[in-house]
């Protein structure tokens, strides 16, 4: 017995730890209560009906005895009250009236029933009516019920029935509660054995498998069950077997990927080293070619003929173009190898723009291209960037805007601050534009997007270098283009942190000579710009 109680207690304590079991338990408990409550309601109604019928039968028996006694003496009108008082002693009959079949009253005793003011002629049916407080019930019996040639209206005491019904309800309610608790406990024990234990076991196995994913076969569940849980466990075991069979393939693929990654990195490093060494090797003889070309072009001793000058110009142009290609390849190799060091500082965008304009104006004038600078550069805030690399990137975008523009076209330069705390710099040209299907290859190295078939010089490396430099400065680069109207290349670079200005040291113009006072480093007062402080 003790072992059974301990088993029940352990099962209930384990079951009630989980929210699902709580929900099922509460649902079962209230379902039983609802069902038993409905049964109780009809049981009370039947019990009340049976008790009223029993009380009425008792009153009918007493009334029959009274009528037989009075009828035997032949003194119904005169002896009825006395006889009724003596025979009803202790019964539920507390009053009655006797009528002829025509409705004329013959005799009465006790509390007069108030069922009818005018008693109708007998219809052969019993008529009943309970008082509002349920302590009295008035009944009209036909002659066949009292076994006499009279209509009898009786008042019956039903006050004890309410107490009996209340006691009955308490007994049944207590029994319903005990049954509900018992069924709930049995349900929880069955639920624990058939559902909860397999769920907990399967959950523990899943947890163990997750903590040791490299050995899934160790956590296969042994079970001989053939029910739904047996099917679930079999599916779980098949999943572990599938994971184990694919684990070796996954590991093999990982090793192959690692080897391929190392080979790709080695190949990329070898490529960068090759490009770097070849660039250096090519620049040495190329500089010699360019040097001798300059000697031929500017020699004062031997004047060249026009044909010879054309040849020398071809040599110099080809050499310069080849030198630019070599420098760009070398630059790209350094960037990809991570050998480029950036000096990130606060840079004035207007200053960088002016430097680029001074270098690009000659190239733009040769093609009659107009360069317009927007108002944004006049108030542009400082940005965080490498001055030299930002100038290289912006100059590359501007030179492309000149090379790929139409004759006597226009270039528009502008900038503005964005909500993302960056400065948006744009370079817009009026060239032919770039088709949408080619935009994805725009920043790939050596991709010129069919420009290699034209007389426009270029290597297809400049935008690749620009993109990598901008991204290394925590910026972004992009392009918007429309065929036939032109393209807009833009870069976003982070703004410098703006320091709050102290009102006590704000510059004020003096009234006489306009010299602005600057804050004294020592804090003793203002000093004038350009005046040395000892």
C-alpha positions in Angstrom: 0.0 0.0 0.0 2.8 2.4 0.9 4.6 1.7 -2.4 1.4 2.4 -4.3 0.9 5.7 -2.5 4.5 6.7 -3.2 4.1 5.8 -6.9 0.9 7.9 -7.1 2.6 10.8 -5.4 5.7 10.6 -7.6 3.6 10.4 -10.7 1.5 13.4 -9.7 4.4 15.5 -8.6 6.2 14.8 -11.9 3.2 15.4 -14.0 2.3 18.7 -12.4 5.7 20.1 -13.2 4.7 20.6 -16.8 2.3 23.2 -18.2 0.7 20.7 -20.6 -0.2 18.4 -17.8 -1.7 21.3 -15.8 -3.9 22.2 -18.8 -5.0 18.6 -19.4 -5.7 18.2 -15.6 -7.8 21.3 -15.4 -9.7 20.4 -18.5 -10.4 16.9 -17.3 -11.5 18.1 -13.9 -13.9 20.8 -15.2 -15.2 18.4 -17.9 -16.1 15.9 -15.2 -17.6 18.6 -13.1 -19.8 19.8 -16.0 -21.0 16.3 -16.8 -21.7 15.5 -13.1 -23.3 18.8 -12.6 -25.8 18.1 -15.4 -26.5 14.7 -13.9 -26.9 16.3 -10.5 -29.4 18.8 -11.8 -31.7 16.1 -13.3 -31.2 13.9 -10.2 -32.4 16.7 -8.0 -35.4 17.3 -10.2 -36.3 13.6 -10.2 -35.7 13.4 -6.4 -38.0 16.4 -5.8 -40.7 15.0 -8.1 -40.6 11.6 -6.3 -40.8 13.2 -2.8 -43.8 15.3 -3.8 -45.5 12.2 -5.3 -44.8 10.3 -2.1 -46.2 13.1 0.1 -49.3 13.3 -2.1 -49.8 9.6 -1.8 -49.6 9.9 1.9 -52.2 12.7 1.9 -54.5 10.7 -0.4 -54.4 7.7 1.9 -55.3 9.9 4.9 -58.1 11.6 2.9 -59.6 8.2 1.8 -59.6 7.0 5.4 -61.4 10.2 6.6 -64.0 9.9 3.9 -64.6 6.2 4.5 -65.0 6.9 8.3 -67.4 9.8 7.8 -69.3 8.1 5.0 -69.9 5.0 7.2 -71.4 7.2 9.8 -73.4 9.2 7.3 -72.4 12.5 8.9 -70.1 14.1 6.3 -71.4 17.6 6.8 -71.3 17.5 10.6 -68.6 15.0 11.6 -66.0 15.8 8.9 -63.9 18.3 10.8 -63.7 16.2 13.9 -63.0 13.0 12.1 -60.3 14.6 9.9 -58.7 16.2 13.0 -58.4 12.8 14.7 -57.3 10.8 11.6 -54.8 13.3 10.1 -52.8 13.7 13.3 -49.1 13.6 12.4 -49.7 13.4 8.6 -48.8 15.9 5.9 -52.5 16.8 5.3 -53.1 20.2 7.0 -56.4 21.2 5.4 -59.1 20.1 3.0 -62.4 21.0 1.4 -65.1 18.5 0.1 -67.3 19.5 -2.8 -70.1 17.9 -4.7 -69.4 17.0 -8.3 -71.3 20.2 -9.2 -68.8 22.3 -7.2 -71.0 23.0 -4.1 -68.9 22.8 -0.9 -70.1 20.2 1.6 -67.4 20.3 4.4 -63.9 21.5 5.3 -61.2 21.4 8.0 -57.8 22.9 8.8 -56.1 25.4 6.5 -58.5 26.0 3.5 -56.7 25.3 0.2 -56.5 28.3 -2.1 -56.3 26.5 -5.3 -59.6 27.7 -6.8 -62.1 30.4 -5.9 -64.7 28.5 -7.8 -64.2 24.7 -8.0 -64.8 23.5 -11.5 -66.7 20.4 -12.3 -64.6 17.3 -12.2 -62.6 16.6 -15.3 -61.1 13.3 -14.0 -57.6 14.9 -13.7 -55.6 15.8 -10.6 -54.7 19.5 -10.5 -51.6 20.6 -8.4 -50.1 24.0 -7.5 -47.3 24.8 -5.1 -47.0 28.0 -3.1 -44.2 30.5 -3.8 -42.2 29.6 -0.7 -42.6 25.8 -1.5 -43.8 25.0 2.0 -47.4 24.2 0.9 -48.9 22.4 -2.1 -52.7 22.6 -3.0 -54.2 19.6 -4.8 -57.6 19.0 -6.4 -58.4 15.3 -6.5 -61.2 13.9 -8.7 -63.6 11.3 -7.3 -61.7 8.3 -8.7 -58.6 9.4 -6.8 -60.3 9.6 -3.4 -62.6 6.6 -4.2 -65.6 8.7 -3.2 -68.3 10.6 -5.1 -66.8 13.9 -4.2 -64.2 16.5 -5.4 -61.6 17.1 -2.7 -59.2 20.1 -2.5 -56.4 19.4 0.0 -53.5 21.4 1.3 -50.3 19.4 1.9 -47.3 20.4 4.0 -44.1 20.2 1.8 -41.7 22.2 4.1 -39.5 19.1 4.9 -38.9 18.4 1.2 -36.6 21.5 0.8 -34.4 20.3 3.7 -34.3 16.8 2.2 -33.4 18.1 -1.2 -30.6 20.3 0.2 -29.2 17.3 2.1 -29.5 15.2 -1.1 -27.6 17.9 -3.1 -24.8 18.0 -0.6 -24.4 14.2 -0.7 -24.4 14.1 -4.5 -22.1 17.1 -4.8 -19.6 15.5 -2.4 -19.8 12.3 -4.3 -19.3 14.2 -7.6 -16.2 16.0 -6.2 -14.7 12.7 -5.0 -15.3 11.1 -8.4 -13.8 14.1 -10.2 -10.7 14.0 -8.1 -10.3 10.3 -8.5 -10.8 10.4 -12.3 -8.4 13.3 -12.5 -5.7 11.4 -10.5 -6.2 8.3 -12.6 -6.0 10.4 -15.8 -2.8 12.1 -14.7 -1.2 8.7 -13.8 -2.2 7.3 -17.2 -1.0 10.5 -18.9 2.3 10.3 -17.1 2.9 6.7 -18.1 1.6 6.8 -21.7 2.4 10.3 -22.8 4.5 12.4 -20.4 7.3 9.8 -19.8 7.9 9.2 -23.5 7.9 13.0 -24.1 10.4 13.6 -21.3 12.6 10.8 -22.5 12.6 12.0 -26.1 13.3 15.5 -25.0 16.3 14.4 -22.9 17.6 12.5 -25.9 17.2 15.5 -28.2 19.0 17.7 -25.6 21.9 15.1 -25.4 22.1 14.9 -29.2 22.2 18.7 -29.5 25.1 18.8 -26.9 27.0 16.1 -28.8 26.1 16.5 -32.5 29.1 14.5 -33.8 27.8 11.2 -32.3 24.1 10.9 -33.1 24.0 7.1 -33.1 24.8 7.1 -29.3 21.3 8.5 -28.6 19.1 6.1 -30.5 16.1 5.2 -28.3 15.3 1.5 -27.7 11.6 0.8 -27.7 9.2 -2.1 -28.5 6.1 0.0 -28.5 3.7 -0.4 -31.4 1.4 2.5 -30.7 1.7 6.1 -31.9 4.6 6.8 -29.6 6.4 3.8 -31.0 6.0 5.4 -34.5 7.4 8.7 -33.2 10.4 7.0 -31.6 11.1 5.0 -34.8 11.0 8.2 -36.8 13.4 9.8 -34.3 15.8 6.9 -34.6 15.6 7.1 -38.4 16.5 10.8 -38.2 19.5 10.0 -36.0 20.6 7.3 -38.4 20.2 9.7 -41.3 22.2 12.3 -39.5 25.0 9.8 -38.7 25.2 8.6 -42.3 25.4 12.2 -43.6 27.8 13.4 -40.9 30.8 11.7 -42.6 29.8 13.3 -45.9 29.5 16.7 -44.3 32.9 16.3 -42.6 34.4 15.3 -45.9 32.9 18.3 -47.7 34.2 20.6 -44.9 37.7 19.2 -45.4 37.5 19.6 -49.1 36.2 23.2 -48.7 39.1 24.0 -46.2 41.6 22.6 -48.7 40.0 24.5 -51.6 40.0 27.7 -49.4 43.7 27.3 -48.6 44.5 26.7 -52.3 42.5 29.7 -53.3 44.2 31.9 -50.7 47.6 30.6 -51.8 46.7 31.1 -55.4 45.5 34.6 -54.7 48.6 35.4 -52.7 50.7 34.0 -55.6 48.8 36.1 -58.1 49.3 39.2 -56.0 53.0 38.5 -55.6 53.3 37.7 -59.3 51.5 40.9 -60.3 53.7 42.9 -57.8 56.9 41.5 -59.0 56.0 41.7 -62.7 54.9 45.3 -62.3 58.2 46.2 -60.8 60.0 44.2 -63.5 58.0 45.8 -66.2 58.4 49.4 -64.9 62.2 49.2 -65.0 62.6 48.7 -68.8 59.5 50.8 -69.4 61.0 53.8 -67.6 64.1 53.3 -69.8 61.9 53.3 -72.9 60.1 56.5 -71.8 63.4 58.1 -70.9 64.9 57.4 -74.3 61.7 58.6 -75.9 62.0 61.9 -74.1 65.6 62.2 -75.1 64.6 61.7 -78.7 61.8 64.2 -78.5 63.7 67.0 -76.8 67.2 66.4 -78.2 68.7 69.8 -79.4 71.5 68.3 -81.4 69.6 66.2 -83.8 66.3 67.6 -85.0 63.6 64.9 -85.8 61.6 64.9 -88.9 57.8 65.1 -88.7 57.5 61.4 -89.3 60.0 60.6 -86.6 58.2 63.0 -84.2 55.0 61.0 -84.8 56.8 57.8 -84.1 58.2 59.2 -80.9 54.7 60.5 -79.8 53.3 57.0 -80.4 56.1 55.5 -78.3 55.5 58.0 -75.5 51.7 57.7 -75.5 51.9 53.9 -75.5 54.5 53.9 -72.8 52.5 56.3 -70.6 49.4 54.1 -71.1 51.3 51.0 -70.3 52.8 52.7 -67.2 49.3 53.6 -65.9 48.2 50.0 -66.4 51.2 48.7 -64.5 50.7 51.2 -61.7 47.0 50.3 -61.4 47.7 46.5 -61.4 50.3 47.1 -58.7 47.9 49.2 -56.7 45.2 46.5 -57.0 47.7 43.8 -55.9 48.7 45.8 -52.8 45.1 46.3 -51.8 44.1 42.7 -52.3 47.1 41.6 -50.3 46.2 44.0 -47.5 49.5 45.9 -47.9 47.8 49.3 -48.2 47.8 51.3 -44.9 45.3 54.1 -44.5 45.6 57.2 -42.4 42.0 57.9 -41.3 41.6 61.6 -40.2 39.2 64.5 -40.5 39.3 65.6 -44.2 37.7 68.6 -45.8 35.7 67.5 -48.8 36.0 70.9 -50.5 39.8 70.8 -50.3 39.9 67.3 -51.9 37.5 68.5 -54.6 39.7 71.5 -55.4 42.8 69.3 -55.8 40.9 67.0 -58.1 39.5 69.9 -60.2 43.0 71.3 -60.7 44.1 67.9 -62.2 41.0 67.2 -64.3 40.3 70.6 -65.9 42.9 70.1 -68.7 41.4 66.7 -69.6 37.9 68.1 -69.6 38.8 71.2 -71.6 40.3 69.0 -74.4 36.7 67.6 -75.0 34.8 70.8 -74.2 33.2 69.3 -71.2 31.7 71.7 -68.6 32.2 71.0 -64.9 29.6 72.3 -62.4 30.1 72.2 -58.7 27.0 72.2 -56.5 26.3 74.4 -53.5 26.7 71.5 -51.1 30.5 71.6 -51.2 30.5 75.2 -49.9 29.0 74.1 -46.5 30.2 70.4 -46.5 31.2 69.1 -43.1 34.5 67.2 -42.6 34.5 63.5 -43.1 36.6 60.6 -41.8 38.8 59.3 -44.6 42.4 59.0 -45.9 43.2 62.2 -47.7 45.3 60.7 -50.4 43.1 57.7 -51.1 39.9 59.8 -51.1 41.5 62.1 -53.7 42.5 59.1 -55.8 39.0 57.7 -55.6 37.2 61.0 -56.5 39.7 61.7 -59.2 39.1 58.3 -60.7 35.3 58.9 -60.8 35.8 62.3 -62.3 38.2 61.1 -65.0 35.7 58.3 -65.9 33.0 61.0 -66.2 35.2 62.8 -68.7 36.3 59.8 -70.7 32.8 58.2 -71.0 31.0 61.5 -71.5 29.9 62.9 -74.9 31.7 65.7 -76.6 30.9 69.1 -75.0 28.9 67.3 -72.3 28.6 68.3 -68.6 29.8 66.9 -65.3 27.9 67.9 -62.1 29.6 67.5 -58.7 27.6 67.8 -55.5 27.3 66.5 -51.9 24.9 66.6 -49.0 24.6 65.1 -45.5 22.4 62.0 -45.0 20.3 60.9 -42.0 22.8 58.1 -41.5 25.6 60.6 -40.5 27.4 60.3 -43.8 28.4 62.7 -46.6 26.9 61.7 -49.9 29.2 62.8 -52.8 27.9 62.4 -56.3 29.5 62.7 -59.8 27.0 62.9 -62.6 27.8 62.8 -66.3 25.8 63.2 -69.5 27.2 60.2 -71.3 25.5 57.2 -72.9 24.6 55.5 -69.6 25.0 51.9 -68.6 22.5 49.2 -69.3 20.9 47.6 -66.3 22.1 44.1 -67.1 25.7 45.3 -67.0 25.6 47.1 -63.7 26.4 43.9 -61.8 29.8 43.6 -63.5 30.7 47.3 -63.2 33.1 46.9 -60.2 34.7 43.6 -61.4 38.4 43.9 -62.3 39.3 44.2 -66.0 35.6 44.6 -66.9 35.2 47.5 -69.3 31.6 46.8 -70.4 32.3 46.7 -74.2 34.4 49.9 -74.0 37.4 47.8 -75.0 36.2 48.0 -78.6 36.3 51.8 -78.6 39.2 54.3 -78.6 38.6 55.2 -74.9 41.7 54.3 -72.9 41.3 52.3 -69.7 42.1 49.0 -68.0 38.9 48.3 -66.1 40.7 48.3 -62.8 40.0 51.9 -61.6 36.5 51.3 -60.3 37.6 48.0 -58.6 40.3 49.9 -56.7 38.0 52.8 -55.9 35.4 50.4 -54.5 37.9 48.6 -52.2 39.4 51.9 -51.0 36.0 53.4 -50.2 34.9 50.3 -48.3 38.1 50.1 -46.3 37.4 53.7 -45.2 34.0 52.4 -43.9 32.1 53.9 -46.8 29.9 52.8 -49.6 29.9 53.3 -53.4 27.1 52.9 -55.9 25.8 54.0 -59.3 22.5 55.1 -60.8 22.4 55.1 -64.6 19.9 55.6 -67.4 20.7 54.7 -70.9 20.8 57.7 -73.2 20.9 60.3 -70.3 24.0 59.5 -68.3 25.2 58.0 -65.0 25.7 59.1 -61.4 28.4 57.6 -59.3 28.2 58.2 -55.6 30.1 57.5 -52.5 29.0 57.8 -48.8 31.7 58.4 -46.1 31.1 58.9 -42.4 31.0 62.4 -41.0 33.5 63.6 -38.5 32.3 63.9 -34.9 31.1 67.5 -34.2 32.3 68.9 -31.0 30.0 71.3 -29.1 31.1 74.9 -29.2 31.6 76.7 -25.8 29.8 80.0 -25.8 32.5 81.5 -23.6 35.1 81.2 -26.3 33.0 82.0 -29.4 34.9 84.4 -31.8 33.9 88.0 -31.6 34.9 90.7 -34.0 36.5 93.7 -32.4 35.0 97.1 -33.1 38.2 98.7 -34.4 40.4 96.4 -36.6 38.3 93.2 -36.9 40.9 91.0 -35.3 39.2 87.9 -33.9 40.2 86.9 -30.3 41.2 83.2 -29.8 41.0 81.3 -26.5 44.2 81.4 -24.5 45.8 78.0 -24.0 46.7 78.9 -20.5 43.2 80.1 -19.7 44.3 83.7 -18.8 42.4 85.4 -21.5 42.2 85.9 -25.3 45.1 86.1 -27.6 45.2 87.6 -31.1 45.6 85.5 -34.2 49.1 85.7 -35.5 50.6 87.0 -32.3 53.1 84.7 -30.7 52.5 83.7 -27.1 55.5 83.4 -24.8 
